[in-house]
Amino acid sequence: MDLLWFLRDTRYFFIQLVSDVVSGGCTIAGVCLLSANFKNFSGMNQNEILFMMGYSLFIDGIYMVFFIGNNTGMVSRIIGRGQLDHIMIQPVPIWTELLAQGFSPVSGSPMLIFGMALTYYGAGRSEMPINAFMILLFLFYSTCSIVIVLSFIYLLSCLAFYAPAAAEEIASVGKDLFSTIKTYPLGNMRGFQKHIFLTIIPVGLCAWFPSTLLINAGKYGTKAVFVPEALYLPATAAAFLIIAIITFKKGMKHYETYGSPRYSGFGHR
């Protein structure tokens, strides 16, 4: 875990935490300002926008708490730098090692707490009921969203098995795609572009779409949950997860055969 970082260099640690919070605030500021000046911005009022922003930051917080450490969430760096061997020699499955080394509860928690607070505030402003059912539904949709984010990143990262030098940083490109676009509501977007953001590049499934489902569930109750539209999010998450697992296993077979070309007679890289 990352407690040692806090104890070893407290000043730098707090600078990093403040930077993360400021970065998260700046990410949502643009959309919030637009919603304040335009009524029903992209089909959502200002309070619903706040709730969606909170959901978005909550997803970022989950990512930072469970996957930011040791490049678990940027696995193309591990593959591209030839560091996968360091994980494979451990007497545990690869997924267990990745989850263990990615857990960063100290440095990742501020973003998660910020997201929880903004979500709660947005839900209150939107007059959404806060009960056990809504909390469980929120956690379920959040799990689906983070599965989609990680599956998409790992799918891109599989390119590093075949082109380690060129694709070493491709995971950060995928993560930035979600960070920069997922905070924009897609309600008024029409046609091909909207379908792209809900399928091939599923940024809309990590803030706008689940927030819309939760808002509808708050307004109409369980009858808004058990409908085909509400099943699309978990179905897509399952599909991305299965494709990512199959693709990653195929990349692992290639790695087992050819290893990492980043090694040389002088050692790693």
ABEGO torsion letter per residue (X at the ends): XAAAAAAABAAAAAAAAAAAAAAAAAAAAAAAAAAAABBGBGGBBAAAAAAAAAAAAAAAAAAAAAAABGGAABAAAAAAAGAAAAAAABABBAAAAAAAAABBAAAAAAAAAAAAAAAAAAAAAAGBBBBAAAAAAAAAAAAAAAAAAAAAAAAAAAAAAABAAAAAAAAAAAAAAAAAAAABBAAABBEAAAAAAABABAAAAAAAAAAAAAAAAAAAEAAAABBAAAAAAAAAAAAAAAAAAAAAAAAAAAAAAAEBAABBAAEBX
